[in-house]
Amino acid sequence: MLIRCQCYNLVMTCYSIRQFGDQVLKEKCLRVDRIDKDIKKLVKEMATSMYEANGLGLAAPQLGILKQVIVLDVSSEGEDLRGYVNPEILWYSKEKSSEEEGCLSLGTLRLQISRPSKITFRAIDIQTKKLVAFDADEWLSRVLQHEVDHLNGITIIDKADKEEKKKALKELNLLASIPRL
């Protein structure tokens, strides 16, 4: 499938997003040594796949690639693409908020997830190739935490409380038993 990404003004082929049950989603990712043409191409392909799936963020393992690379766009117009390499969260607030989250690797499943409300984030910005650090709150904080979790083999099912996890696994098992047309 081909789509146009406004931020990079390109047309790329979308990768298939790995789904729940794929072992790659449980793996820890390797740090990226340098931003070369392959990493830039990966970021473009990740962005294309994310936009095609109407996502807010995507981590490299969701495309089967075990590298510490994430992309996100939390703008309402889809015109604020950000790509980061070797991201880490330096600080989490004690204050938490609970919101419904989805995941491109979990189909239409949505779970109530509690996360710290604010964070301090650090990574290499793919555009500038410079180390950046900033405070984030609200949806930006939530999406950054979600994508960094993916780099550590953690999904929202792992973050969910016992009841939400039970509901999710039941729904995923039901979906898996439906024959594909």
HUCORLIN-V326642 format. One record per pair of residues at least 24 apart in sequence whose C-alpha atoms are under 7 Angstrom apart, sorted by the first residue. I is the first residue (numbers start at 1). GAP is how many residues later the second one is. If there is no record, write none. Layout:
BEGIN
i;gap
I;GAP
I;GAP
END
This chain:
BEGIN
i;gap
3;45
3;49
5;43
6;73
7;72
7;74
12;33
12;36
14;31
14;34
14;35
15;34
15;48
16;47
17;45
17;46
17;88
18;44
18;45
18;46
18;87
19;86
19;87
20;85
20;86
24;37
24;40
25;36
25;37
25;125
25;128
26;127
26;128
27;125
27;126
28;123
28;124
28;125
29;37
29;38
29;39
29;122
29;123
30;36
30;37
30;38
31;36
31;37
31;55
32;35
32;36
32;53
32;54
43;28
43;40
46;25
47;24
55;49
57;86
57;90
58;89
59;88
59;91
59;92
61;90
62;43
68;83
70;77
74;66
83;42
83;43
84;39
84;40
84;41
84;42
85;38
85;39
85;40
85;41
86;37
86;38
87;35
87;36
87;61
88;33
88;34
88;35
88;60
89;30
89;31
89;32
89;33
90;30
90;31
90;32
91;28
91;29
92;24
92;26
92;27
92;28
93;24
93;25
93;26
111;53
112;48
113;46
113;47
117;24
END
